[in-house]
């Protein structure tokens, strides 16, 4: 999963919250965040991040000949292309 790998890289190699988790946490938990603000990069680098996504593909935009075989096309027709979830960020164990 590329998203998780990118977040982990930012946490471990750069200790940088380029995603704005701190800003979101600040807006939703001002009192709790004020105690973490000065050490946020350290808190972020040690935080557990869970990722779930929601997407739905309406039209793929492919109008040329498909690179899929007929067997693969049939397999894709039988599978659902909708995945549901939510993005969460857990820092409770730092408080």
C-alpha positions in Angstrom: 0.0 0.0 0.0 1.7 3.2 -1.2 -0.2 5.6 1.1 0.9 3.7 4.2 4.5 3.4 3.0 4.6 7.2 2.3 3.2 8.0 5.7 5.7 5.6 7.5 8.5 7.1 5.5 7.6 10.7 6.6 7.3 9.5 10.2 10.5 7.5 10.4 12.9 9.2 8.0 11.8 12.8 8.1 9.6 13.1 11.3 7.5 15.5 9.2 3.7 15.8 9.2 3.2 16.8 5.6 -0.3 15.5 5.6 -1.8 17.9 8.1 -2.7 15.4 10.8 -1.6 17.9 13.5 -3.8 20.6 12.0 -6.8 18.3 12.1 -6.0 17.1 15.6 -5.6 20.7 16.7 -9.1 21.6 15.3 -10.8 18.6 16.9 -8.9 18.5 20.2 -7.5 21.9 21.0 -6.9 21.3 24.7 -5.1 18.0 24.2 -3.1 19.3 21.3 -1.8 22.3 23.1 0.2 19.9 25.4 1.7 18.2 22.4 2.2 21.1 20.0 5.9 21.6 20.8 6.7 17.9 20.4 4.3 17.2 17.6 6.9 15.9 15.1 8.1 13.4 17.7 4.5 12.4 18.6 3.6 12.1 14.9 6.7 10.0 14.2 5.7 7.5 16.9 1.9 7.5 16.2 0.0 4.5 14.8 -1.8 5.4 11.5 -4.6 3.3 10.1 -5.8 3.8 6.6 -9.0 2.7 5.0 -10.4 4.2 1.8 -13.7 4.7 0.0 -13.9 4.9 -3.7 -16.2 4.2 -6.5 -15.2 4.0 -10.2 -18.1 5.2 -12.4 -16.4 5.2 -15.7 -12.8 4.2 -16.4 -12.5 6.4 -19.5 -10.9 3.5 -21.5 -12.1 3.8 -25.1 -9.4 1.9 -26.9 -8.9 -1.8 -27.1 -8.5 -3.3 -23.7 -5.2 -4.9 -22.6 -7.2 -7.5 -20.6 -7.9 -10.9 -22.0 -11.5 -12.0 -22.4 -11.1 -14.2 -19.3 -9.9 -11.2 -17.2 -12.7 -9.1 -18.5 -15.3 -11.6 -17.3 -13.5 -11.9 -13.9 -13.7 -8.1 -13.5 -17.4 -8.0 -14.4 -18.1 -10.5 -11.6 -16.2 -8.5 -8.9 -17.4 -5.4 -7.2 -15.3 -2.3 -7.7 -16.6 -0.5 -4.6 -14.6 -0.4 -1.4 -15.7 1.3 1.8 -13.8 2.6 4.8 -12.5 5.5 6.8 -9.2 7.2 7.5 -8.2 7.3 11.1 -5.2 8.6 13.1 -4.6 7.3 16.6 -2.4 9.1 19.1 -4.3 8.3 22.3 -1.5 6.2 23.6 0.7 9.3 23.9 -1.6 11.1 26.4 
